[in-house]
Amino acid sequence: MNTPIKMRNYGRIIQDVIEYAVTLPRGERRDDLTRTLAVAMVNRNLQWNRDQDPTPNRVIRDMQALSDGRLTISEDDLSNALALRNNGAQRINKSNHHPHR
C-alpha cells in the first residue's frame, strides 16, 4: 500500500483502510467497515475544512473515488451512522459531566 495519497484531507490511513475494505467479500463486515470509514471521513473533513459543511454527498463521492467505485454508502446509511455517533458522544459527555466536584 505504497500509493501516493489521493486526497490529503483524508490521509494515508483512510486510503489504506479503503484499499483493505474493497478486498473484503460483500456482507455485514464490509458494510460495517464502510459505515465506519464514512463517519471517519466526515470527521476528517470537519478537521480540515471547518468552514465547509461535509455534506453526505461529498463523502459518498469521495469514497467512491478513493475506492474506484467499489465502495459506496447511501445517504440514509451515512446519516444513520452519524446519528448513532452523535448519540453515543452525547451519552459519553453526560456521563463525564460532574458539576459538583
C-alpha positions as CSV (number, residue, x, y, z in Angstrom):
1,M,0.0,0.0,0.0
2,N,2.6,2.4,-1.1
3,T,0.5,4.5,-3.5
4,P,0.5,8.3,-3.3
5,I,-2.1,9.9,-1.2
6,K,-5.1,10.8,-3.4
7,M,-6.9,13.1,-1.1
8,R,-4.8,14.8,1.5
9,N,-7.8,15.8,3.7
10,Y,-8.4,12.0,4.4
11,G,-4.8,11.0,4.8
12,R,-2.9,7.7,4.3
13,I,-4.8,5.7,6.9
14,I,-8.3,6.3,5.5
15,Q,-6.9,5.5,2.0
16,D,-5.2,2.3,3.2
17,V,-8.4,1.1,5.1
18,I,-10.5,1.7,1.9
19,E,-8.0,-0.3,-0.1
20,Y,-8.4,-3.1,2.5
21,A,-12.2,-2.8,2.6
22,V,-12.6,-3.4,-1.1
23,T,-10.8,-6.7,-0.7
24,L,-13.5,-8.0,1.8
25,P,-16.4,-10.1,0.5
26,R,-19.7,-8.2,0.3
27,G,-21.5,-8.7,3.6
28,E,-22.0,-7.3,7.1
29,R,-18.3,-6.9,7.9
30,R,-17.7,-4.9,4.8
31,D,-20.8,-2.8,5.3
32,D,-19.8,-2.1,8.9
33,L,-16.3,-1.0,7.8
34,T,-17.8,1.1,5.1
35,R,-20.1,3.0,7.6
36,T,-17.1,3.4,10.0
37,L,-15.0,4.8,7.2
38,A,-17.7,7.2,6.1
39,V,-18.1,8.6,9.6
40,A,-14.3,8.9,9.9
41,M,-14.2,10.8,6.5
42,V,-16.9,13.2,7.8
43,N,-14.7,13.8,10.9
44,R,-11.6,14.3,8.8
45,N,-13.5,16.8,6.6
46,L,-14.5,18.7,9.7
47,Q,-10.9,18.9,10.9
48,W,-9.5,20.1,7.5
49,N,-12.4,22.2,6.3
50,R,-14.0,23.9,9.3
51,D,-15.7,26.5,7.1
52,Q,-17.4,23.9,4.9
53,D,-20.2,21.5,5.7
54,P,-19.1,17.9,4.9
55,T,-22.2,17.0,3.1
56,P,-23.1,13.4,2.8
57,N,-22.9,13.6,-1.0
58,R,-19.3,14.9,-0.8
59,V,-18.2,12.0,1.4
60,I,-20.1,9.5,-0.7
61,R,-18.4,10.8,-3.9
62,D,-15.0,10.9,-2.3
63,M,-15.4,7.3,-1.0
64,Q,-16.4,6.1,-4.5
65,A,-13.4,8.0,-6.0
66,L,-10.9,6.6,-3.5
67,S,-12.2,3.0,-4.0
68,D,-12.5,3.3,-7.8
69,G,-16.3,2.8,-7.4
70,R,-16.0,-0.4,-5.4
71,L,-17.3,1.0,-2.1
72,T,-20.4,3.0,-1.7
73,I,-22.8,4.1,1.1
74,S,-26.2,5.5,0.7
75,E,-27.0,9.0,2.1
76,D,-29.5,7.3,4.5
77,D,-27.0,4.9,5.8
78,L,-24.4,7.6,6.4
79,S,-27.0,9.8,8.1
80,N,-28.0,6.9,10.4
81,A,-24.3,6.2,11.2
82,L,-23.7,9.8,12.0
83,A,-26.8,9.9,14.3
84,L,-25.5,6.9,16.2
85,R,-22.1,8.5,16.6
86,N,-23.7,11.7,17.8
87,N,-26.0,9.9,20.3
88,G,-23.0,7.9,21.7
89,A,-21.0,11.1,22.1
90,Q,-23.8,12.8,23.9
91,R,-24.1,9.8,26.4
92,I,-20.3,9.9,27.0
93,N,-20.3,13.6,27.6
94,K,-23.3,13.3,30.0
95,S,-21.6,10.5,32.0
96,N,-18.3,12.5,32.2
97,H,-20.1,15.7,33.5
98,H,-19.5,16.1,37.2
99,P,-20.9,19.6,38.2
100,H,-20.1,19.3,41.9
101,R,-16.5,18.2,42.1
